[in-house]
């Protein structure tokens, strides 16, 4: 049964039109139209807002490896997808798509500018849990979009430690392979070659105190660190976690306050 909380200074009443329980998994329309509403006379504290997200499958099954704490992006207005399904990418998958997606019928990268990335992709939130584990063809994800969330520890300042109150950002950074051919690891851990002198865009977890914070052409705020351990992550592992989903899954989770 869905529910929406709203604050009212005059009433404790709740609506009486409570619908019947769902006989099966709720549809997107049912989740967006709750049958129970309550009113409270004060602002609710430590609330977390979540949104359902139907995920369209990739040919190579990238979406099956998404896990709690993954940062998720959604493709805007994908004409190939059904109206209730979305093309969803975590950071490793999005970086793979930015490096490999070509212009139709041309041997050139589609995402050569920050503007093109922002035109096609939108930051959505942080994965909380999977609501539809029994389906072979789709995933129904429960995504944190505001409030407290656990998130993969992709952030680490170049000097010092990550501490409570630090602001976390995602940066879109323009990079180049340089004069030699390069190779990257894809989301499934497979090596992907790239030609020399190729300019591409990469999504990076960054913060003040990181070199890439100043290099980023566009910054997206994620949230404030609420709880973090004193354990300092390995920078090599963090680097690989930007490209390989399984390595990102193995990172420690920290608590962050989103959009507060």
C-alpha positions in Angstrom: 0.0 0.0 0.0 1.5 3.3 -1.0 1.5 6.3 1.3 2.3 10.0 1.1 3.2 12.1 4.2 2.1 15.8 4.3 2.2 18.3 7.1 -0.9 20.3 8.3 -1.0 22.6 11.4 -4.7 22.0 12.0 -5.5 18.3 11.6 -4.5 14.8 12.6 -7.1 13.2 10.4 -6.3 10.6 7.8 -8.3 9.9 4.6 -10.9 7.2 4.9 -10.8 6.0 1.2 -8.3 3.2 1.8 -8.0 0.9 -1.2 -7.7 -2.8 -1.1 -4.3 -4.5 -0.9 -2.6 -5.4 -4.2 -3.1 -8.9 -5.4 0.3 -8.8 -7.0 3.2 -6.5 -7.6 1.9 -2.9 -7.8 2.2 -1.0 -11.1 4.0 2.3 -11.5 0.6 4.0 -11.7 -0.5 2.5 -8.4 2.8 3.5 -6.7 2.3 7.1 -7.9 -1.3 7.2 -6.7 -1.3 6.2 -3.0 -4.5 5.0 -1.3 -3.6 6.3 2.2 -2.7 9.9 3.1 -1.9 11.2 6.6 -1.5 14.6 8.1 0.7 15.6 11.0 1.0 19.0 12.7 4.8 19.1 12.6 7.6 18.8 10.0 8.7 15.1 9.8 12.3 14.6 10.9 14.9 12.4 9.1 12.5 11.5 6.3 13.7 9.8 3.2 11.9 10.1 -0.1 12.1 7.2 -2.5 10.8 6.7 -6.1 10.2 3.5 -8.0 12.1 3.0 -11.3 11.5 0.4 -13.9 14.7 -0.5 -15.6 15.0 -1.5 -19.2 17.5 -4.4 -19.7 20.8 -4.0 -21.6 21.8 -6.5 -24.2 24.9 -7.4 -22.0 22.8 -7.4 -18.8 24.6 -4.5 -17.1 21.5 -3.7 -15.0 21.5 -7.1 -13.3 24.7 -6.1 -11.3 23.3 -2.9 -9.8 23.4 -3.0 -6.0 22.5 -0.9 -2.9 24.5 2.3 -2.8 24.9 2.7 -6.6 24.6 6.2 -8.0 22.0 6.1 -10.8 21.4 8.1 -14.0 18.4 7.9 -16.2 18.4 8.5 -20.0 16.0 11.2 -21.1 13.2 10.5 -23.6 14.6 7.3 -25.0 12.3 6.5 -28.0 13.2 2.8 -27.9 11.9 2.3 -24.4 8.3 1.7 -23.3 6.6 4.6 -21.5 7.0 2.9 -18.1 10.6 1.7 -18.6 13.8 3.7 -18.4 17.4 3.2 -19.5 19.2 3.4 -16.2 23.0 3.5 -15.7 25.2 3.4 -12.6 28.6 5.3 -12.8 30.6 2.4 -14.4 27.9 1.8 -17.0 27.5 5.5 -17.8 31.2 5.9 -18.2 31.2 2.9 -20.5 28.4 4.5 -22.6 30.2 7.8 -22.7 33.3 6.1 -24.1 31.7 3.8 -26.6 28.4 5.3 -27.9 28.9 6.3 -31.6 27.0 8.7 -33.8 24.6 6.8 -36.1 26.4 5.5 -39.2 29.6 7.2 -38.2 32.8 6.2 -36.5 32.9 9.0 -34.0 31.9 9.3 -30.4 28.4 10.8 -29.7 29.3 12.3 -26.4 32.1 14.8 -27.2 30.7 17.7 -25.2 29.3 18.2 -21.7 26.2 19.7 -23.2 25.4 16.4 -25.1 25.7 14.4 -22.0 23.4 16.7 -20.1 20.9 16.6 -23.0 20.7 12.8 -22.8 21.3 11.9 -19.2 19.9 13.0 -15.8 21.1 12.2 -12.3 18.3 10.4 -10.5 19.4 9.2 -7.0 20.9 6.3 -5.1 19.7 2.7 -5.3 18.1 1.5 -2.0 16.9 -2.0 -3.0 15.4 -4.1 -5.7 11.6 -4.5 -5.5 11.2 -7.0 -8.3 13.8 -9.7 -8.0 11.7 -12.5 -9.6 11.6 -11.0 -13.1 14.0 -12.2 -15.8 13.5 -9.2 -18.2 13.2 -6.2 -15.9 14.2 -4.7 -12.6 12.0 -2.5 -10.4 14.3 -0.4 -8.3 13.5 1.5 -5.1 15.7 4.7 -5.4 16.5 7.2 -2.7 16.1 10.8 -4.0 16.1 12.8 -0.8 17.1 12.3 2.8 19.4 9.7 4.3 21.0 7.1 2.1 23.8 4.6 2.1 26.2 5.2 -0.9 29.3 3.6 -2.3 32.4 5.3 -0.9 33.8 6.6 -4.2 34.9 9.8 -2.6 38.3 10.5 -1.0 40.2 13.8 -0.9 43.7 13.8 -2.4 45.0 14.7 1.1 43.5 13.8 4.5 40.4 11.8 5.2 36.7 11.9 4.4 34.9 13.4 7.4 31.4 14.1 8.6 30.0 17.3 6.9 32.0 17.0 3.7 30.1 17.9 0.6 30.1 15.2 -2.1 29.8 16.0 -5.9 29.7 14.3 -9.2 31.9 16.0 -11.8 31.8 15.7 -15.6 35.4 15.8 -16.7 36.7 15.9 -20.3 39.7 13.6 -20.8 41.9 12.4 -23.7 43.7 9.1 -24.4 46.8 11.0 -25.5 49.3 9.9 -28.2 49.0 6.2 -27.5 46.2 3.7 -27.8 44.4 3.1 -24.5 42.3 0.3 -22.9 39.6 0.5 -20.3 37.8 -2.0 -18.2 34.1 -2.1 -19.0 31.2 -2.6 -16.4 31.5 -6.4 -16.6 35.3 -6.3 -16.3 36.1 -6.8 -20.0 38.9 -4.8 -21.6 37.7 -2.1 -24.1 40.3 -0.6 -26.5 40.2 3.1 -27.4 42.1 4.8 -30.2 44.8 7.4 -29.4 44.1 11.1 -29.3 40.4 10.4 -28.5 38.6 13.0 -26.4 35.8 11.6 -24.1 33.7 12.6 -21.1 33.9 10.8 -17.8 31.8 11.0 -14.6 33.9 11.3 -11.5 33.1 11.2 -7.8 34.8 14.4 -6.6 34.9 16.9 -3.8 36.8 20.0 -2.6 40.4 18.9 -2.1 40.5 16.8 -5.2 42.3 17.8 -8.4 39.3 16.8 -10.6 37.0 19.1 -8.6 38.7 22.1 -10.3 39.0 20.3 -13.6 35.3 19.4 -13.9 33.3 21.3 -16.5 30.0 20.5 -14.7 29.3 19.6 -11.0 26.3 17.8 -9.6 25.7 18.0 -5.8 25.0 14.6 -4.2 24.9 15.3 -0.4 26.6 15.8 2.9 28.5 13.0 4.6 26.6 12.0 7.8 28.4 8.9 9.0 31.8 7.5 7.8 34.4 5.2 9.3 38.1 6.1 9.8 39.2 3.4 7.2 40.9 5.1 4.3 40.1 3.4 0.9 42.7 2.5 -1.6 42.9 5.0 -4.5 43.6 2.3 -7.1 40.3 0.5 -6.0 38.4 3.8 -6.2 39.7 4.4 -9.7 38.7 0.9 -10.9 35.3 1.3 -9.2 34.5 4.1 -11.6 34.6 1.6 -14.5 33.8 -1.9 -13.1 30.4 -2.5 -11.3 31.7 -5.5 -9.3 34.5 -3.5 -7.8 32.1 -0.6 -7.1 29.9 -3.2 -5.3 32.7 -4.1 -3.0 33.3 -0.6 -1.7 32.4 0.4 1.8 29.0 2.1 2.2 28.8 5.4 4.0 25.7 7.5 5.1 24.9 10.7 3.2 22.2 13.3 3.5 20.8 14.0 0.0 19.3 17.4 -1.0 19.0 18.6 2.6 
